[in-house]
Amino acid sequence: MRVAILGLAVLTACTPAIYEVPGVVERNATEVAGCTDLGRVHGIPGVFGALKDIGLKDARRAAKERAKEVGGNTVVFDPVPDAEVITDLPAQVYSC
């Protein structure tokens, strides 16, 4: 079991393209001043603890996928708290 989890972690670290969503970019709040606000989306991490970073990447990807579904091409994620367990990753969606 540990070998499978380690293998997944290594594979994930080596293939960052799986977290990209074509047509959707991340920006900060100052870069979307002239864009149309389309609302909020959320990504939910699927793994925690030692795999926290993988869970956050997957949550970002899921939020970007949802942003694309509602017609957005830009997301601004809320700051990620330094909490041990993050159960929600909200973002504002824009069309720029």
C-alpha positions in Angstrom: 0.0 0.0 0.0 2.8 2.4 0.9 4.5 1.7 -2.4 1.4 2.5 -4.3 0.9 5.8 -2.5 4.6 6.7 -3.0 4.3 5.8 -6.6 1.3 8.0 -7.1 3.0 10.9 -5.3 6.1 10.5 -7.6 4.0 10.2 -10.7 1.9 13.3 -9.7 5.0 15.3 -9.0 6.5 14.4 -12.4 3.3 15.2 -14.4 2.1 18.7 -13.5 0.3 19.0 -16.8 -2.5 16.9 -15.4 -3.4 19.8 -13.2 -3.7 22.3 -16.0 -7.1 23.3 -17.4 -6.7 24.7 -20.9 -8.2 28.1 -21.2 -8.3 28.9 -17.5 -5.5 30.9 -15.7 -4.8 31.9 -12.1 -4.4 35.6 -11.4 -4.4 37.7 -8.3 -7.1 40.2 -7.4 -5.2 43.2 -8.8 -5.0 41.7 -12.2 -8.8 41.2 -12.8 -10.0 44.8 -12.3 -11.4 45.1 -15.9 -12.9 41.6 -16.0 -16.5 40.4 -15.5 -17.2 38.7 -12.2 -19.0 35.4 -12.8 -19.3 34.2 -9.2 -17.6 31.6 -6.9 -16.4 28.1 -7.4 -15.0 25.6 -4.9 -12.5 22.8 -5.1 -12.5 20.1 -2.5 -9.2 18.3 -1.7 -9.5 14.5 -1.9 -6.5 13.6 0.2 -5.0 15.1 3.4 -2.1 14.6 5.7 1.1 13.6 4.0 -0.6 14.0 0.6 -1.9 17.4 1.4 -0.1 19.1 -1.5 -1.5 16.7 -4.0 -5.0 17.3 -2.6 -4.6 21.0 -3.0 -3.4 20.7 -6.6 -6.4 18.5 -7.4 -8.8 21.0 -5.7 -7.3 23.8 -7.7 -7.8 21.8 -10.9 -11.4 21.0 -9.9 -12.2 24.6 -9.2 -10.7 25.6 -12.6 -12.8 23.0 -14.4 -15.9 24.4 -12.7 -14.9 27.9 -13.6 -14.6 26.8 -17.3 -18.1 25.3 -17.1 -19.6 28.6 -16.0 -17.9 30.5 -18.8 -14.8 31.8 -16.9 -11.3 31.9 -18.1 -9.6 33.4 -15.0 -9.7 32.4 -11.3 -8.5 34.2 -8.2 -8.2 31.7 -5.3 -8.8 32.8 -1.7 -5.6 32.7 0.4 -4.9 29.2 1.7 -4.7 29.1 5.5 -1.8 27.4 7.2 -4.3 24.9 8.7 -3.4 21.2 9.0 -6.5 20.1 7.1 -8.0 22.2 4.3 -11.5 21.0 3.3 -12.4 23.7 0.8 -10.5 25.8 -1.7 -12.8 28.7 -2.9 -12.1 31.0 -5.9 -13.7 33.9 -7.6 -14.3 33.3 -11.3 -13.9 36.0 -14.0 -14.2 36.4 -17.7 -11.3 38.5 -19.0 
